[in-house]
Amino acid sequence: MAWLLLILSGLLETVWAIALDASRGFTRLWPSVVFLVALVLSMGGLALALRSIPVGTGYAVWVGIGAIGTAVVGMVWLGEAVSVARICCLLLIVGGVVGLRLLH
C-alpha cells in the first residue's frame, strides 16, 4: 500500500509542477489553487509512504516519478523539445527508479 501511495504522490508532483507553471507566478487563481491542493496531497502522501519505505528510496522514487511525468507532459502537451538525448535521459531515470524499487 505504501508503494501505491508513493506512486500516486509522485504523479501529484507532476500535477503541482504543471499547475505552478500555469499559475504564472501565482497570478492566475485556478492553477494556483490546483497547485496548492496537489502540493499538499503529494507531500502528505509522501509523508505517509515514508512510514514504511526508507527515506532515501522513497524520496528518490517520488522525485523520479514527478520529474519524468513533468518532462513527458512538457514534451507531449506543452511543446517542449523532444530529442533522442532527452528520452534517453528520462529512460535512465526510469531505470534508477525501478532499480531502487527492486533493491529495496
Secondary structure as GFF3:
##gff-version 3
##sequence-region A 1 104
A	DSSP	alpha_helix	2	22	.	.	.	ID=ss1
A	DSSP	alpha_helix	29	49	.	.	.	ID=ss2
A	DSSP	alpha_helix	55	77	.	.	.	ID=ss3
A	DSSP	alpha_helix	84	102	.	.	.	ID=ss4
###
